[in-house]
Amino acid sequence: MHVSDLDPSWPGYEVYTIHEGAGTPGASFRDANTGQILWQTNNADVGRGVSADIDPRYPGYECWGFGGIRSCTGEVITGTNPSSTNYAIWWDGDLLRELLDGTKLDKWNAAAGSSSRLLTIYNYDVASNNGTKSNPCLQADILGDWREEIIMRTSDNTHLRIFRTTIPTAYRIYTLMHDPVY
């Protein structure tokens, strides 16, 4: 479930949710205050999905996980998912999110309709959690420059390793840990 001002043209916050169960919509996009459905996909059992701003051609957040990417207004952008339906992360210094999946970090290339690798975390003996969900221990803006760090455990569970970007940014945003929605 993703809750934020996903659609800047709709007042207040919106909720993007994936549904599991063949008799339910695969995904729905709702007004967070009223529960009003703004759009939804066909019935399907969808295991996971993500909502994040990854495509500069569309205002607001894009949504995927049900077999394609849609804009925050429900417009179909592409019929295929990006390289990850696990996590979105602010990493490379622009205001779009990147895609985090286990030890891989990718950038969505809207023009090409595909992702390219920014980082593969290797030679640090780290492991993700929770099987195919590939969870880090934590992904958050813990160091306070608005971009997020990745905290992963070592394979033997004795240490935590923090990975942070070294890419410069021209943007200065109030630290995300001070944002109650974040």
C-alpha positions in Angstrom: 0.0 0.0 0.0 1.3 3.4 -1.0 -0.1 6.6 0.6 1.0 10.1 -0.4 -0.1 12.9 -2.7 0.3 10.5 -5.6 -1.8 12.6 -8.0 -1.0 16.3 -7.7 -4.2 17.2 -9.6 -6.4 15.5 -7.0 -6.9 17.2 -3.7 -5.3 15.5 -0.6 -3.7 12.1 -0.5 -4.3 9.0 -2.5 -3.8 5.3 -1.8 -2.5 2.8 -4.3 -3.1 -0.8 -3.3 -2.4 -4.2 -4.8 -5.0 -6.9 -4.1 -4.5 -10.6 -3.7 -7.4 -12.8 -4.7 -8.8 -13.7 -8.1 -12.2 -12.0 -7.4 -10.7 -8.6 -6.7 -9.2 -5.9 -8.8 -5.5 -6.5 -9.3 -4.8 -2.9 -8.2 -6.8 0.1 -7.1 -6.1 3.8 -6.8 -8.3 5.6 -4.3 -8.9 8.9 -2.5 -7.3 8.4 0.9 -9.9 10.5 2.7 -13.1 9.0 1.2 -12.1 5.7 -0.2 -13.5 6.7 -3.6 -12.0 4.5 -6.4 -10.3 6.8 -8.9 -9.3 3.8 -11.1 -8.6 0.1 -10.8 -7.4 -2.7 -13.0 -9.2 -5.9 -14.0 -9.7 -8.7 -11.4 -6.5 -10.6 -10.8 -4.4 -12.0 -8.0 -1.4 -9.6 -7.9 1.3 -10.4 -5.4 3.1 -7.0 -5.1 3.2 -3.6 -6.7 4.9 -0.2 -6.3 3.9 3.5 -6.8 6.7 6.0 -7.3 7.6 8.9 -9.6 9.9 7.2 -12.1 8.7 8.8 -15.4 9.3 12.6 -16.0 6.7 12.6 -18.8 3.8 12.2 -16.4 3.0 14.3 -13.4 2.7 12.5 -10.0 3.5 8.9 -9.3 3.4 6.0 -11.6 2.0 2.6 -10.5 2.9 -0.9 -11.5 2.8 -4.5 -10.4 -0.2 -5.8 -12.3 1.5 -6.2 -15.7 2.4 -2.7 -16.9 2.9 0.9 -15.7 0.0 3.4 -15.3 0.1 7.1 -14.6 -1.5 8.4 -11.4 -4.7 9.1 -13.5 -4.8 5.4 -14.7 -3.4 6.0 -18.2 -1.5 3.0 -19.5 2.1 4.0 -20.1 3.6 0.6 -20.9 2.4 -3.0 -20.8 5.5 -4.3 -19.0 6.7 -3.7 -15.4 10.0 -2.1 -14.6 12.9 -4.3 -13.4 11.6 -4.3 -9.9 8.3 -4.5 -8.1 10.0 -4.4 -4.7 11.2 -0.9 -3.7 11.6 2.6 -5.0 14.5 4.7 -3.6 15.7 8.3 -4.0 19.4 7.7 -4.9 20.9 9.4 -8.0 20.2 13.1 -7.2 17.3 13.9 -9.5 13.8 14.0 -8.1 12.7 10.7 -9.7 12.9 7.4 -7.8 15.2 4.5 -8.7 14.3 0.8 -8.3 15.8 -1.3 -5.5 15.6 -5.1 -5.7 17.8 -7.0 -3.3 21.4 -6.0 -4.1 20.5 -4.3 -7.4 19.7 -0.7 -8.0 18.3 0.4 -11.4 17.1 3.6 -13.1 13.9 3.5 -15.2 14.6 4.9 -18.7 11.2 6.2 -19.8 12.3 6.8 -23.4 13.6 3.3 -23.8 10.9 1.7 -21.8 13.5 -0.3 -19.8 15.8 -0.1 -16.8 19.5 0.3 -16.6 21.8 -0.7 -13.7 23.2 2.0 -11.5 24.6 -0.2 -8.7 25.1 -3.8 -7.8 26.1 -4.3 -4.2 28.7 -7.1 -4.2 32.0 -8.0 -2.4 30.4 -6.8 0.9 29.0 -10.2 1.9 25.5 -8.8 2.3 22.2 -10.5 2.0 18.6 -9.3 1.7 15.7 -10.6 3.8 12.4 -12.3 3.2 13.1 -14.5 0.2 11.8 -13.1 -3.1 10.8 -9.8 -1.6 14.5 -9.1 -1.2 14.0 -6.6 1.7 16.9 -4.6 3.0 17.1 -4.2 6.7 16.1 -0.6 6.2 15.8 1.8 3.4 15.4 5.4 4.6 16.8 8.9 4.7 18.8 8.4 7.9 21.7 10.7 7.1 19.5 13.7 6.3 20.2 14.9 2.7 16.8 13.6 1.5 18.2 10.8 -0.5 17.9 7.3 1.0 20.4 4.9 2.3 20.3 1.1 2.1 21.0 -0.9 5.3 21.7 -4.6 4.7 22.9 -7.4 6.9 25.9 -9.5 6.3 25.3 -13.0 5.3 26.3 -14.3 8.8 24.0 -11.8 10.5 26.8 -10.2 12.6 27.0 -6.8 11.0 25.0 -4.1 9.3 26.3 -2.3 6.3 25.1 1.2 5.2 25.2 2.1 1.5 24.8 5.7 0.4 25.0 7.5 -2.9 28.0 9.5 -3.9 26.2 11.2 -6.8 26.1 15.0 -6.4 22.7 16.7 -6.4 21.6 20.3 -6.9 18.4 19.8 -4.9 18.0 20.7 -1.3 14.9 19.2 0.3 13.9 19.1 4.0 15.0 15.8 5.4 12.4 13.1 4.8 12.5 11.8 8.4 10.8 15.0 9.4 7.9 14.3 7.0 5.1 12.5 8.9 3.8 10.7 5.7 7.3 9.5 4.9 
